[in-house]
């Protein structure tokens, strides 16, 4: 293990995925540890004409300095708050895409 300002390399580039069970096609949101901090976002598919392109959309980044300046309970509250914001953002994006697909293609993805 290597240290980057007190952050061990073993803890970097880990990803935790959460399936939104019971919602639409059960999309994933994620929490990732990066060299910059904790990243929250969701997986989606962008359509370029008829060609699907899987992609990750980063919604929030909490730097390690900010994260470590908080107490344990505050850290957990922040993660939960940002995770809920990410989930709601994904749901809004899905509804928007569903509407566009119905309007322009006559199908819903």
N, C-alpha and C positions, 0 to 999 in steps of 0.2 A: 504494500500500500504506500502511495505517495501522498504528501501533504501539500495542499494548495491553500495557504493562509488558514490552516487549521481544519480544512475540509479534506477528508481522506478520499483518494481516487476511487476507492471501492464504492463510495456513496454517490459518485458522479455518474451521470447517464443511466440512471435507473428510471423505469417507467412503470406506473401503476395505472391500469385501465379499469374503468367502471362502466359496465353496460347499463344503459337506461332501460331496464326490463319493463315490458308492458307499454312502452312508448314506440309507436311507429315500427320501424325496422330494428329497434333496439340498438341505437347508435352508441358509440363509446365516447366518454370524456376521459381525459388523462391528467395525471399529476406526474411531472418529471423532475428529477434532480439534474441540474446542469451546472457547469462551472460558474455561471452567473447567479444561480439561485434556484428557487422552486418555480416551475413553469406549469401553468394550467391551461388546458385547451380542449379541443375536440377534433375527432376524425370526421372527415366529410369527403364527398366526391364532387368535384367541379366538372361540369360538362363543357367540352369544347366542340360544339356541333354535336355529333353523335358519338364522340369519343369520351369515355369517362376517365377522369384523372384523380385518383385518390390523393388526399392531402391532409395535413395537420394544420389546424388554425390555432395559433397561440393567442389566448385571451388575456392572461395575466402573468406577470413575472414579479416575484418577491425576491429581492436581492438577499444574499446570505447575511449581509450586515444588518439589514432591516429585520430579517427573521430572527437572528441571534440577539437582537436588542430587546426582543419581547420575552416575557415570561412564558412558561410552558402552557398555561391556560390560554394566554393571548395568542400563542402560536396556533393552538388547536382551533380557536375561534376564527382566526384569520383564514386558515385553510378551509374550514367549513363554509365560511361566508363566500370565499372566492370560488369554491367548488359549486355552490348553489348558483352563483352568478353565471358560471360557465355552463351549467346545465340549462339554465333559463335562456341563455344566449343561443345554445344549440337548438333548443326547441323553437325559438323564434326563427332561426335560420331555416329549419326544416319546414315550418309553415310557409315561409316565403318561397322556398324552392318548390314546395308542393303546389302552391298557387300559380307560380310561373309555368311549371310543367303542364298543369291542367289548361292554362290559358293558351300557351304557345304550341304545345305538342298534342294536347288532347289525352295525355296520359299522366299518371302520377307515379313518381319514383319513390 
